Amino acid sequence: MRDLLSINDLSKDDALEILDTAVQLAALSDSSNRKFPTLRGRTVVNLFFEDSTRTRISFEAAAKRLSADVINFSAKGSSVSKGESLKDTALTLQAMGADAVIIRHGASGAPAQLARKRWIDGAVINAGDGTHEHPTQALLDAFTIRRHLMQDKGDLAGLKIAIVGDVLHSRVARSNVLLLQKLGAKVFLVAPPTLLPVGVEHWGAQINFSIDEVISECDAVMMLRVQKERMEDLFFPSEREYARNFGLNAARIAAMKGSAIVMHPGPMNRGLEITAEGADSKKSVIVEQVANGVSVRMAVLYLLIGGATSRDLTAQIGEH
Ligand code: NCD
């Protein structure tokens, strides 16, 4: 694998290799040895055309823990036409010798364009493109689910996972539906009809318009942010009504299975898709998702540009 643009780029075995490598890296990060020499001398560029806090910082932490040099390129606000500005930026990064470019862009398909035109030689990693995909978010979500419910082993067969809310605008939902199903889980998409994309019936997931119909049978409930910045029209009558019909509140948490977990990719709209009780409940693994993101992104960088397989990592760990 050369780039990571979509979950479709990964076979089930590729995905499991990333998760297994992340498990090993997480174990190492817990010990006193938090820095690995693996990517010394390599340059990783964070190319962010859209706002981001956790994803950018997470990739930066991941690259630094592997000893790579990191350049943060915040390209937001450029007024040059998109195709051209992307090309010019890419040529600059190529001149700097970027081994990996982590790109977030408001336009769906921008990372694929960067990769396909090969304006740069380095690996292209999609950190969220428009409403299309966010593959490392799905990988860190799968890692978190596997850690809590499958003891870090194997796939997610037998699990039921609900993805609730603004599916229409969510690249996190798209990548998660692809990955969770690839790993054998059953996925429920729960949203008002106005927040479901055309063609969603072909995604393979079960569609529900009521969270209360599915919440008690799910092993994980993944809440999505209502993406107000991508909404030009009115998609629901009022925030109050949305919160009442689709928000994760204390009563709904109480209806969940004892072992079930609550997830959210962040940033949260507290009081809209999730109440404070939901976000801070014992079932919430939201803060852990952030920590797991670093291990998963380390694994992706390691496997893409470390010139290694997870087996080499086992050998390296053995030497410590
Ligand atoms: C997500 C994103 O940017 O797509 N956030 C993230 O990466 N942590 C989800 C969101 O913004 O709602």
py3Dmol code that shows the C-alpha trace and the ligand (Angstrom):
import py3Dmol

protein = """\
ATOM      1  CA  MET A   1       0.000   0.000   0.000  1.00  0.00           C
ATOM      2  CA  ARG A   2       1.341   3.362  -0.999  1.00  0.00           C
ATOM      3  CA  ASP A   3      -1.339   5.838   0.158  1.00  0.00           C
ATOM      4  CA  LEU A   4      -4.304   5.756   2.540  1.00  0.00           C
ATOM      5  CA  LEU A   5      -7.141   7.604   0.807  1.00  0.00           C
ATOM      6  CA  SER A   6     -10.160   5.474   1.622  1.00  0.00           C
ATOM      7  CA  ILE A   7     -11.050   2.444   3.718  1.00  0.00           C
ATOM      8  CA  ASN A   8     -11.635   0.802   0.326  1.00  0.00           C
ATOM      9  CA  ASP A   9      -7.838   0.844  -0.110  1.00  0.00           C
ATOM     10  CA  LEU A  10      -7.567  -1.686   2.714  1.00  0.00           C
ATOM     11  CA  SER A  11      -8.321  -5.389   2.697  1.00  0.00           C
ATOM     12  CA  LYS A  12      -9.594  -6.851   5.950  1.00  0.00           C
ATOM     13  CA  ASP A  13      -6.090  -8.207   6.590  1.00  0.00           C
ATOM     14  CA  ASP A  14      -4.526  -4.773   5.931  1.00  0.00           C
ATOM     15  CA  ALA A  15      -6.909  -3.215   8.447  1.00  0.00           C
ATOM     16  CA  LEU A  16      -6.155  -5.886  11.037  1.00  0.00           C
ATOM     17  CA  GLU A  17      -2.421  -5.416  10.461  1.00  0.00           C
ATOM     18  CA  ILE A  18      -2.779  -1.686  11.202  1.00  0.00           C
ATOM     19  CA  LEU A  19      -4.808  -2.430  14.360  1.00  0.00           C
ATOM     20  CA  ASP A  20      -2.352  -5.099  15.554  1.00  0.00           C
ATOM     21  CA  THR A  21       0.604  -2.784  14.930  1.00  0.00           C
ATOM     22  CA  ALA A  22      -1.188  -0.016  16.841  1.00  0.00           C
ATOM     23  CA  VAL A  23      -1.728  -2.383  19.775  1.00  0.00           C
ATOM     24  CA  GLN A  24       2.019  -3.022  19.916  1.00  0.00           C
ATOM     25  CA  LEU A  25       2.832   0.674  19.592  1.00  0.00           C
ATOM     26  CA  ALA A  26       0.311   1.583  22.303  1.00  0.00           C
ATOM     27  CA  ALA A  27       1.952  -0.910  24.626  1.00  0.00           C
ATOM     28  CA  LEU A  28       5.335   0.666  23.912  1.00  0.00           C
ATOM     29  CA  SER A  29       3.994   4.190  24.449  1.00  0.00           C
ATOM     30  CA  ASP A  30       2.733   3.115  27.869  1.00  0.00           C
ATOM     31  CA  SER A  31       6.189   2.056  28.944  1.00  0.00           C
ATOM     32  CA  SER A  32       9.048   4.431  29.690  1.00  0.00           C
ATOM     33  CA  ASN A  33      10.218   4.270  26.085  1.00  0.00           C
ATOM     34  CA  ARG A  34       7.925   6.745  24.306  1.00  0.00           C
ATOM     35  CA  LYS A  35      10.066   7.547  21.306  1.00  0.00           C
ATOM     36  CA  PHE A  36      11.083   5.272  18.470  1.00  0.00           C
ATOM     37  CA  PRO A  37      13.906   6.007  16.009  1.00  0.00           C
ATOM     38  CA  THR A  38      12.009   4.373  13.122  1.00  0.00           C
ATOM     39  CA  LEU A  39      11.274   7.469  11.015  1.00  0.00           C
ATOM     40  CA  ARG A  40      14.422   9.450  11.835  1.00  0.00           C
ATOM     41  CA  GLY A  41      15.380  11.587   8.842  1.00  0.00           C
ATOM     42  CA  ARG A  42      11.907  11.322   7.295  1.00  0.00           C
ATOM     43  CA  THR A  43       9.735  14.382   6.757  1.00  0.00           C
ATOM     44  CA  VAL A  44       6.000  14.318   7.387  1.00  0.00           C
ATOM     45  CA  VAL A  45       3.888  17.283   6.292  1.00  0.00           C
ATOM     46  CA  ASN A  46       0.534  18.148   7.836  1.00  0.00           C
ATOM     47  CA  LEU A  47      -1.310  19.945   5.038  1.00  0.00           C
ATOM     48  CA  PHE A  48      -4.552  21.250   6.514  1.00  0.00           C
ATOM     49  CA  PHE A  49      -6.961  23.278   4.376  1.00  0.00           C
ATOM     50  CA  GLU A  50      -9.719  22.940   6.998  1.00  0.00           C
ATOM     51  CA  ASP A  51      -9.775  23.622  10.721  1.00  0.00           C
ATOM     52  CA  SER A  52      -8.711  20.797  12.933  1.00  0.00           C
ATOM     53  CA  THR A  53      -7.492  20.387  16.460  1.00  0.00           C
ATOM     54  CA  ARG A  54      -7.277  16.760  17.409  1.00  0.00           C
ATOM     55  CA  THR A  55      -6.524  15.193  14.036  1.00  0.00           C
ATOM     56  CA  ARG A  56      -3.628  17.536  13.250  1.00  0.00           C
ATOM     57  CA  ILE A  57      -2.142  17.299  16.726  1.00  0.00           C
ATOM     58  CA  SER A  58      -2.634  13.548  16.721  1.00  0.00           C
ATOM     59  CA  PHE A  59      -0.726  13.084  13.449  1.00  0.00           C
ATOM     60  CA  GLU A  60       1.977  15.438  14.709  1.00  0.00           C
ATOM     61  CA  ALA A  61       2.365  13.493  17.963  1.00  0.00           C
ATOM     62  CA  ALA A  62       2.405  10.206  16.043  1.00  0.00           C
ATOM     63  CA  ALA A  63       5.101  11.362  13.624  1.00  0.00           C
ATOM     64  CA  LYS A  64       7.221  12.837  16.424  1.00  0.00           C
ATOM     65  CA  ARG A  65       7.015   9.680  18.520  1.00  0.00           C
ATOM     66  CA  LEU A  66       8.485   7.902  15.523  1.00  0.00           C
ATOM     67  CA  SER A  67      11.234  10.593  15.334  1.00  0.00           C
ATOM     68  CA  ALA A  68      10.128  12.086  11.996  1.00  0.00           C
ATOM     69  CA  ASP A  69      10.513  15.791  11.256  1.00  0.00           C
ATOM     70  CA  VAL A  70       7.092  17.423  11.072  1.00  0.00           C
ATOM     71  CA  ILE A  71       6.100  20.455   9.027  1.00  0.00           C
ATOM     72  CA  ASN A  72       2.693  21.977   9.751  1.00  0.00           C
ATOM     73  CA  PHE A  73       1.254  23.697   6.724  1.00  0.00           C
ATOM     74  CA  SER A  74      -2.022  25.399   7.462  1.00  0.00           C
ATOM     75  CA  ALA A  75      -3.329  26.316   4.043  1.00  0.00           C
ATOM     76  CA  LYS A  76      -6.752  27.520   5.101  1.00  0.00           C
ATOM     77  CA  GLY A  77      -7.894  30.749   3.562  1.00  0.00           C
ATOM     78  CA  SER A  78      -6.065  30.497   0.247  1.00  0.00           C
ATOM     79  CA  SER A  79      -7.997  32.308  -2.468  1.00  0.00           C
ATOM     80  CA  VAL A  80      -6.344  30.582  -5.398  1.00  0.00           C
ATOM     81  CA  SER A  81      -8.621  28.241  -7.330  1.00  0.00           C
ATOM     82  CA  LYS A  82      -8.584  24.818  -5.677  1.00  0.00           C
ATOM     83  CA  GLY A  83      -6.961  22.654  -8.333  1.00  0.00           C
ATOM     84  CA  GLU A  84      -4.146  25.075  -8.935  1.00  0.00           C
ATOM     85  CA  SER A  85      -3.451  25.921  -5.333  1.00  0.00           C
ATOM     86  CA  LEU A  86      -3.294  22.254  -4.469  1.00  0.00           C
ATOM     87  CA  LYS A  87      -0.858  21.600  -7.293  1.00  0.00           C
ATOM     88  CA  ASP A  88       1.390  24.520  -6.405  1.00  0.00           C
ATOM     89  CA  THR A  89       1.402  23.567  -2.763  1.00  0.00           C
ATOM     90  CA  ALA A  90       2.186  19.979  -3.657  1.00  0.00           C
ATOM     91  CA  LEU A  91       5.124  20.998  -5.822  1.00  0.00           C
ATOM     92  CA  THR A  92       6.512  23.045  -2.931  1.00  0.00           C
ATOM     93  CA  LEU A  93       6.209  20.086  -0.588  1.00  0.00           C
ATOM     94  CA  GLN A  94       7.846  17.860  -3.180  1.00  0.00           C
ATOM     95  CA  ALA A  95      10.759  20.290  -3.320  1.00  0.00           C
ATOM     96  CA  MET A  96      11.060  19.979   0.464  1.00  0.00           C
ATOM     97  CA  GLY A  97      11.293  16.208   0.150  1.00  0.00           C
ATOM     98  CA  ALA A  98       8.112  15.216   1.982  1.00  0.00           C
ATOM     99  CA  ASP A  99       7.979  11.471   2.639  1.00  0.00           C
ATOM    100  CA  ALA A 100       4.329  11.667   3.654  1.00  0.00           C
ATOM    101  CA  VAL A 101       1.682  14.321   3.191  1.00  0.00           C
ATOM    102  CA  ILE A 102      -1.280  14.204   5.529  1.00  0.00           C
ATOM    103  CA  ILE A 103      -4.019  16.207   3.898  1.00  0.00           C
ATOM    104  CA  ARG A 104      -7.339  17.556   5.150  1.00  0.00           C
ATOM    105  CA  HIS A 105      -9.392  19.394   2.571  1.00  0.00           C
ATOM    106  CA  GLY A 106     -12.921  20.736   2.280  1.00  0.00           C
ATOM    107  CA  ALA A 107     -13.333  19.186  -1.168  1.00  0.00           C
ATOM    108  CA  SER A 108     -14.179  15.485  -1.374  1.00  0.00           C
ATOM    109  CA  GLY A 109     -11.541  13.787  -3.522  1.00  0.00           C
ATOM    110  CA  ALA A 110      -8.705  16.296  -2.969  1.00  0.00           C
ATOM    111  CA  PRO A 111      -6.369  13.678  -1.425  1.00  0.00           C
ATOM    112  CA  ALA A 112      -7.098  11.281  -4.297  1.00  0.00           C
ATOM    113  CA  GLN A 113      -6.243  14.020  -6.784  1.00  0.00           C
ATOM    114  CA  LEU A 114      -2.957  14.690  -5.015  1.00  0.00           C
ATOM    115  CA  ALA A 115      -2.119  10.993  -5.063  1.00  0.00           C
ATOM    116  CA  ARG A 116      -3.275  10.263  -8.610  1.00  0.00           C
ATOM    117  CA  LYS A 117      -1.454  13.139 -10.257  1.00  0.00           C
ATOM    118  CA  ARG A 118       1.712  12.230  -8.321  1.00  0.00           C
ATOM    119  CA  TRP A 119       2.745  15.840  -7.858  1.00  0.00           C
ATOM    120  CA  ILE A 120       4.621  14.452  -4.876  1.00  0.00           C
ATOM    121  CA  ASP A 121       6.533  11.188  -4.478  1.00  0.00           C
ATOM    122  CA  GLY A 122       5.604  10.696  -0.826  1.00  0.00           C
ATOM    123  CA  ALA A 123       2.672   8.800   0.622  1.00  0.00           C
ATOM    124  CA  VAL A 124      -0.655  10.633   0.732  1.00  0.00           C
ATOM    125  CA  ILE A 125      -2.801  10.114   3.820  1.00  0.00           C
ATOM    126  CA  ASN A 126      -6.385  11.374   3.862  1.00  0.00           C
ATOM    127  CA  ALA A 127      -7.113  13.184   7.145  1.00  0.00           C
ATOM    128  CA  GLY A 128     -10.675  14.057   6.104  1.00  0.00           C
ATOM    129  CA  ASP A 129     -11.901  15.228   2.692  1.00  0.00           C
ATOM    130  CA  GLY A 130     -15.183  17.093   2.520  1.00  0.00           C
ATOM    131  CA  THR A 131     -18.055  14.765   3.284  1.00  0.00           C
ATOM    132  CA  HIS A 132     -16.223  11.798   1.746  1.00  0.00           C
ATOM    133  CA  GLU A 133     -13.889   9.873   4.067  1.00  0.00           C
ATOM    134  CA  HIS A 134     -11.713  10.020   7.162  1.00  0.00           C
ATOM    135  CA  PRO A 135     -10.024   6.618   7.200  1.00  0.00           C
ATOM    136  CA  THR A 136      -7.706   7.067  10.209  1.00  0.00           C
ATOM    137  CA  GLN A 137     -10.693   8.146  12.323  1.00  0.00           C
ATOM    138  CA  ALA A 138     -12.468   4.897  11.425  1.00  0.00           C
ATOM    139  CA  LEU A 139      -9.316   2.922  12.237  1.00  0.00           C
ATOM    140  CA  LEU A 140      -8.985   4.565  15.652  1.00  0.00           C
ATOM    141  CA  ASP A 141     -12.676   3.946  16.296  1.00  0.00           C
ATOM    142  CA  ALA A 142     -12.289   0.274  15.365  1.00  0.00           C
ATOM    143  CA  PHE A 143      -9.210   0.105  17.600  1.00  0.00           C
ATOM    144  CA  THR A 144     -11.187   1.560  20.513  1.00  0.00           C
ATOM    145  CA  ILE A 145     -14.121  -0.826  19.999  1.00  0.00           C
ATOM    146  CA  ARG A 146     -11.773  -3.804  19.696  1.00  0.00           C
ATOM    147  CA  ARG A 147      -9.887  -2.792  22.829  1.00  0.00           C
ATOM    148  CA  HIS A 148     -13.059  -2.559  24.920  1.00  0.00           C
ATOM    149  CA  LEU A 149     -15.104  -5.389  23.518  1.00  0.00           C
ATOM    150  CA  MET A 150     -12.698  -7.875  21.887  1.00  0.00           C
ATOM    151  CA  GLN A 151      -9.585  -7.670  24.115  1.00  0.00           C
ATOM    152  CA  ASP A 152      -7.523  -6.209  21.265  1.00  0.00           C
ATOM    153  CA  LYS A 153      -7.896  -9.372  19.192  1.00  0.00           C
ATOM    154  CA  GLY A 154      -9.344 -10.379  15.846  1.00  0.00           C
ATOM    155  CA  ASP A 155     -12.212  -8.741  14.036  1.00  0.00           C
ATOM    156  CA  LEU A 156     -15.513  -7.259  15.238  1.00  0.00           C
ATOM    157  CA  ALA A 157     -17.811 -10.122  14.210  1.00  0.00           C
ATOM    158  CA  GLY A 158     -20.965 -10.339  16.301  1.00  0.00           C
ATOM    159  CA  LEU A 159     -20.908  -6.717  17.478  1.00  0.00           C
ATOM    160  CA  LYS A 160     -23.749  -4.295  16.826  1.00  0.00           C
ATOM    161  CA  ILE A 161     -22.782  -0.670  16.389  1.00  0.00           C
ATOM    162  CA  ALA A 162     -25.066   2.337  15.982  1.00  0.00           C
ATOM    163  CA  ILE A 163     -23.863   5.474  14.188  1.00  0.00           C
ATOM    164  CA  VAL A 164     -26.251   8.267  15.114  1.00  0.00           C
ATOM    165  CA  GLY A 165     -26.893  11.725  13.721  1.00  0.00           C
ATOM    166  CA  ASP A 166     -25.662  13.812  10.813  1.00  0.00           C
ATOM    167  CA  VAL A 167     -24.712  10.953   8.496  1.00  0.00           C
ATOM    168  CA  LEU A 168     -25.310  13.180   5.464  1.00  0.00           C
ATOM    169  CA  HIS A 169     -22.321  15.450   6.137  1.00  0.00           C
ATOM    170  CA  SER A 170     -20.109  12.954   7.936  1.00  0.00           C
ATOM    171  CA  ARG A 171     -16.925  11.533   6.447  1.00  0.00           C
ATOM    172  CA  VAL A 172     -16.486   9.738   9.780  1.00  0.00           C
ATOM    173  CA  ALA A 173     -19.729   7.824   9.184  1.00  0.00           C
ATOM    174  CA  ARG A 174     -18.744   6.853   5.640  1.00  0.00           C
ATOM    175  CA  SER A 175     -15.341   5.492   6.636  1.00  0.00           C
ATOM    176  CA  ASN A 176     -16.787   3.753   9.683  1.00  0.00           C
ATOM    177  CA  VAL A 177     -19.573   2.014   7.779  1.00  0.00           C
ATOM    178  CA  LEU A 178     -16.992   0.625   5.355  1.00  0.00           C
ATOM    179  CA  LEU A 179     -14.500  -0.465   8.008  1.00  0.00           C
ATOM    180  CA  LEU A 180     -16.869  -1.803  10.665  1.00  0.00           C
ATOM    181  CA  GLN A 181     -18.664  -3.945   8.086  1.00  0.00           C
ATOM    182  CA  LYS A 182     -15.336  -5.110   6.639  1.00  0.00           C
ATOM    183  CA  LEU A 183     -14.449  -6.258  10.158  1.00  0.00           C
ATOM    184  CA  GLY A 184     -17.721  -8.178  10.509  1.00  0.00           C
ATOM    185  CA  ALA A 185     -19.811  -5.856  12.693  1.00  0.00           C
ATOM    186  CA  LYS A 186     -23.489  -5.115  12.098  1.00  0.00           C
ATOM    187  CA  VAL A 187     -24.002  -1.371  11.626  1.00  0.00           C
ATOM    188  CA  PHE A 188     -27.172   0.637  12.304  1.00  0.00           C
ATOM    189  CA  LEU A 189     -27.421   4.136  10.879  1.00  0.00           C
ATOM    190  CA  VAL A 190     -29.784   6.244  12.938  1.00  0.00           C
ATOM    191  CA  ALA A 191     -30.831   9.669  11.659  1.00  0.00           C
ATOM    192  CA  PRO A 192     -33.774  11.756  10.544  1.00  0.00           C
ATOM    193  CA  PRO A 193     -34.470  11.154   6.822  1.00  0.00           C
ATOM    194  CA  THR A 194     -33.190  14.658   6.021  1.00  0.00           C
ATOM    195  CA  LEU A 195     -29.735  13.779   7.363  1.00  0.00           C
ATOM    196  CA  LEU A 196     -29.278  10.596   5.329  1.00  0.00           C
ATOM    197  CA  PRO A 197     -27.548  10.771   1.933  1.00  0.00           C
ATOM    198  CA  VAL A 198     -29.092   9.627  -1.310  1.00  0.00           C
ATOM    199  CA  GLY A 199     -28.194   5.982  -1.913  1.00  0.00           C
ATOM    200  CA  VAL A 200     -27.580   5.175   1.760  1.00  0.00           C
ATOM    201  CA  GLU A 201     -29.690   2.035   1.351  1.00  0.00           C
ATOM    202  CA  HIS A 202     -26.813   0.568  -0.668  1.00  0.00           C
ATOM    203  CA  TRP A 203     -24.265   0.986   2.118  1.00  0.00           C
ATOM    204  CA  GLY A 204     -25.165  -2.356   3.663  1.00  0.00           C
ATOM    205  CA  ALA A 205     -26.152  -0.880   7.030  1.00  0.00           C
ATOM    206  CA  GLN A 206     -29.587  -1.044   8.634  1.00  0.00           C
ATOM    207  CA  ILE A 207     -31.364   2.310   8.602  1.00  0.00           C
ATOM    208  CA  ASN A 208     -33.425   3.440  11.608  1.00  0.00           C
ATOM    209  CA  PHE A 209     -35.226   6.711  12.222  1.00  0.00           C
ATOM    210  CA  SER A 210     -35.445   6.136  15.963  1.00  0.00           C
ATOM    211  CA  ILE A 211     -32.500   5.810  18.337  1.00  0.00           C
ATOM    212  CA  ASP A 212     -34.726   4.211  20.978  1.00  0.00           C
ATOM    213  CA  GLU A 213     -35.466   1.248  18.710  1.00  0.00           C
ATOM    214  CA  VAL A 214     -31.839   0.117  18.605  1.00  0.00           C
ATOM    215  CA  ILE A 215     -29.983   1.564  21.575  1.00  0.00           C
ATOM    216  CA  SER A 216     -30.581  -1.329  23.976  1.00  0.00           C
ATOM    217  CA  GLU A 217     -29.125  -3.958  21.631  1.00  0.00           C
ATOM    218  CA  CYS A 218     -25.958  -2.104  20.578  1.00  0.00           C
ATOM    219  CA  ASP A 219     -22.436  -2.740  21.857  1.00  0.00           C
ATOM    220  CA  ALA A 220     -21.230   0.700  20.826  1.00  0.00           C
ATOM    221  CA  VAL A 221     -23.102   3.917  20.111  1.00  0.00           C
ATOM    222  CA  MET A 222     -21.185   6.388  18.006  1.00  0.00           C
ATOM    223  CA  MET A 223     -22.619   9.901  18.068  1.00  0.00           C
ATOM    224  CA  LEU A 224     -21.899  12.236  15.143  1.00  0.00           C
ATOM    225  CA  ARG A 225     -21.442  15.979  15.368  1.00  0.00           C
ATOM    226  CA  VAL A 226     -24.198  18.017  13.745  1.00  0.00           C
ATOM    227  CA  GLN A 227     -22.065  19.738  11.095  1.00  0.00           C
ATOM    228  CA  LYS A 228     -23.622  23.182  11.124  1.00  0.00           C
ATOM    229  CA  GLU A 229     -20.826  24.628   8.997  1.00  0.00           C
ATOM    230  CA  ARG A 230     -21.845  22.342   6.118  1.00  0.00           C
ATOM    231  CA  MET A 231     -25.560  23.153   6.401  1.00  0.00           C
ATOM    232  CA  GLU A 232     -26.986  25.823   4.180  1.00  0.00           C
ATOM    233  CA  ASP A 233     -30.588  24.693   4.592  1.00  0.00           C
ATOM    234  CA  LEU A 234     -32.675  23.730   7.542  1.00  0.00           C
ATOM    235  CA  PHE A 235     -32.310  19.974   8.131  1.00  0.00           C
ATOM    236  CA  PHE A 236     -34.406  19.705  11.303  1.00  0.00           C
ATOM    237  CA  PRO A 237     -37.090  21.890  12.874  1.00  0.00           C
ATOM    238  CA  SER A 238     -35.121  23.022  15.929  1.00  0.00           C
ATOM    239  CA  GLU A 239     -32.072  22.089  17.967  1.00  0.00           C
ATOM    240  CA  ARG A 240     -34.367  21.265  20.859  1.00  0.00           C
ATOM    241  CA  GLU A 241     -36.317  18.802  18.820  1.00  0.00           C
ATOM    242  CA  TYR A 242     -33.159  17.235  17.383  1.00  0.00           C
ATOM    243  CA  ALA A 243     -31.715  16.803  20.879  1.00  0.00           C
ATOM    244  CA  ARG A 244     -34.956  15.230  22.089  1.00  0.00           C
ATOM    245  CA  ASN A 245     -35.261  12.796  19.197  1.00  0.00           C
ATOM    246  CA  PHE A 246     -31.637  11.923  18.477  1.00  0.00           C
ATOM    247  CA  GLY A 247     -29.492  13.196  21.343  1.00  0.00           C
ATOM    248  CA  LEU A 248     -27.723  10.821  23.707  1.00  0.00           C
ATOM    249  CA  ASN A 249     -29.006  11.684  27.166  1.00  0.00           C
ATOM    250  CA  ALA A 250     -29.021  10.022  30.592  1.00  0.00           C
ATOM    251  CA  ALA A 251     -32.214   8.032  29.911  1.00  0.00           C
ATOM    252  CA  ARG A 252     -30.781   6.588  26.710  1.00  0.00           C
ATOM    253  CA  ILE A 253     -27.458   5.787  28.404  1.00  0.00           C
ATOM    254  CA  ALA A 254     -29.470   3.917  31.061  1.00  0.00           C
ATOM    255  CA  ALA A 255     -31.131   1.876  28.297  1.00  0.00           C
ATOM    256  CA  MET A 256     -27.753   0.680  26.952  1.00  0.00           C
ATOM    257  CA  LYS A 257     -26.213  -2.724  27.715  1.00  0.00           C
ATOM    258  CA  GLY A 258     -23.906  -2.848  30.719  1.00  0.00           C
ATOM    259  CA  SER A 259     -20.820  -3.490  28.573  1.00  0.00           C
ATOM    260  CA  ALA A 260     -21.719  -1.006  25.811  1.00  0.00           C
ATOM    261  CA  ILE A 261     -19.604   2.075  25.096  1.00  0.00           C
ATOM    262  CA  VAL A 262     -20.342   5.646  23.996  1.00  0.00           C
ATOM    263  CA  MET A 263     -18.166   7.233  21.293  1.00  0.00           C
ATOM    264  CA  HIS A 264     -17.865  10.613  19.555  1.00  0.00           C
ATOM    265  CA  PRO A 265     -15.105  11.691  17.141  1.00  0.00           C
ATOM    266  CA  GLY A 266     -15.080  15.233  18.531  1.00  0.00           C
ATOM    267  CA  PRO A 267     -15.547  18.129  18.599  1.00  0.00           C
ATOM    268  CA  MET A 268     -18.826  17.693  20.462  1.00  0.00           C
ATOM    269  CA  ASN A 269     -21.843  19.973  20.440  1.00  0.00           C
ATOM    270  CA  ARG A 270     -22.715  19.396  24.083  1.00  0.00           C
ATOM    271  CA  GLY A 271     -26.446  19.811  24.528  1.00  0.00           C
ATOM    272  CA  LEU A 272     -27.216  18.983  20.895  1.00  0.00           C
ATOM    273  CA  GLU A 273     -26.201  15.471  19.831  1.00  0.00           C
ATOM    274  CA  ILE A 274     -24.994  14.546  23.316  1.00  0.00           C
ATOM    275  CA  THR A 275     -25.717  15.852  26.795  1.00  0.00           C
ATOM    276  CA  ALA A 276     -23.029  16.407  29.427  1.00  0.00           C
ATOM    277  CA  GLU A 277     -24.263  13.232  31.182  1.00  0.00           C
ATOM    278  CA  GLY A 278     -23.745  11.321  27.954  1.00  0.00           C
ATOM    279  CA  ALA A 279     -20.317  12.748  27.218  1.00  0.00           C
ATOM    280  CA  ASP A 280     -19.006  12.286  30.747  1.00  0.00           C
ATOM    281  CA  SER A 281     -20.730   9.003  31.609  1.00  0.00           C
ATOM    282  CA  LYS A 282     -18.793   5.917  32.700  1.00  0.00           C
ATOM    283  CA  LYS A 283     -19.620   4.376  29.352  1.00  0.00           C
ATOM    284  CA  SER A 284     -17.916   7.184  27.460  1.00  0.00           C
ATOM    285  CA  VAL A 285     -14.594   6.341  25.772  1.00  0.00           C
ATOM    286  CA  ILE A 286     -14.382   9.694  23.993  1.00  0.00           C
ATOM    287  CA  VAL A 287     -11.132  10.806  25.618  1.00  0.00           C
ATOM    288  CA  GLU A 288      -9.611   7.382  24.994  1.00  0.00           C
ATOM    289  CA  GLN A 289     -10.471   7.693  21.296  1.00  0.00           C
ATOM    290  CA  VAL A 290      -8.111  10.675  21.158  1.00  0.00           C
ATOM    291  CA  ALA A 291      -5.275   8.771  22.823  1.00  0.00           C
ATOM    292  CA  ASN A 292      -5.847   5.727  20.609  1.00  0.00           C
ATOM    293  CA  GLY A 293      -5.686   7.998  17.565  1.00  0.00           C
ATOM    294  CA  VAL A 294      -1.998   8.598  18.181  1.00  0.00           C
ATOM    295  CA  SER A 295      -1.189   4.862  18.291  1.00  0.00           C
ATOM    296  CA  VAL A 296      -3.233   4.150  15.178  1.00  0.00           C
ATOM    297  CA  ARG A 297      -1.632   7.012  13.225  1.00  0.00           C
ATOM    298  CA  MET A 298       1.803   5.847  14.343  1.00  0.00           C
ATOM    299  CA  ALA A 299       0.930   2.432  12.923  1.00  0.00           C
ATOM    300  CA  VAL A 300      -0.245   3.932   9.615  1.00  0.00           C
ATOM    301  CA  LEU A 301       2.909   6.052   9.237  1.00  0.00           C
ATOM    302  CA  TYR A 302       5.100   3.152  10.248  1.00  0.00           C
ATOM    303  CA  LEU A 303       3.549   0.760   7.749  1.00  0.00           C
ATOM    304  CA  LEU A 304       3.368   3.322   4.911  1.00  0.00           C
ATOM    305  CA  ILE A 305       6.749   5.030   5.116  1.00  0.00           C
ATOM    306  CA  GLY A 306       8.763   3.038   7.658  1.00  0.00           C
ATOM    307  CA  GLY A 307       9.559   0.476   4.982  1.00  0.00           C
ATOM    308  CA  ALA A 308       8.433  -2.173   7.420  1.00  0.00           C
ATOM    309  CA  THR A 309       5.771  -4.702   8.234  1.00  0.00           C
ATOM    310  CA  SER A 310       4.300  -5.395  11.653  1.00  0.00           C
ATOM    311  CA  ARG A 311       6.586  -8.425  11.895  1.00  0.00           C
ATOM    312  CA  ASP A 312       9.650  -6.151  11.823  1.00  0.00           C
ATOM    313  CA  LEU A 313       8.144  -4.218  14.700  1.00  0.00           C
ATOM    314  CA  THR A 314       7.887  -7.396  16.743  1.00  0.00           C
ATOM    315  CA  ALA A 315      11.574  -7.933  16.102  1.00  0.00           C
ATOM    316  CA  GLN A 316      12.343  -4.371  17.190  1.00  0.00           C
ATOM    317  CA  ILE A 317      10.300  -4.688  20.341  1.00  0.00           C
ATOM    318  CA  GLY A 318      12.143  -7.902  21.071  1.00  0.00           C
ATOM    319  CA  GLU A 319      15.414  -5.997  21.053  1.00  0.00           C
ATOM    320  CA  HIS A 320      14.330  -3.496  23.706  1.00  0.00           C
TER     321      HIS A 320
END
"""
ligand_1 = """\
12
NCD
C -14.294 14.798 12.524
C -13.966 15.434 11.185
O -13.278 16.436 11.128
O -14.425 14.885 10.223
N -13.501 15.220 13.568
C -12.286 14.689 13.788
O -11.555 14.363 12.877
N -11.920 14.481 15.059
C -15.712 14.878 12.849
C -16.341 16.223 12.951
O -15.750 17.254 12.682
O -17.519 16.233 13.311
"""
view = py3Dmol.view(width=600, height=400)
view.addModel(protein, "pdb")
view.setStyle({"model": 0}, {"cartoon": {"style": "trace"}})
view.addModel(ligand_1, "xyz")
view.setStyle({"model": 1}, {"stick": {}})
view.zoomTo()
view.show()
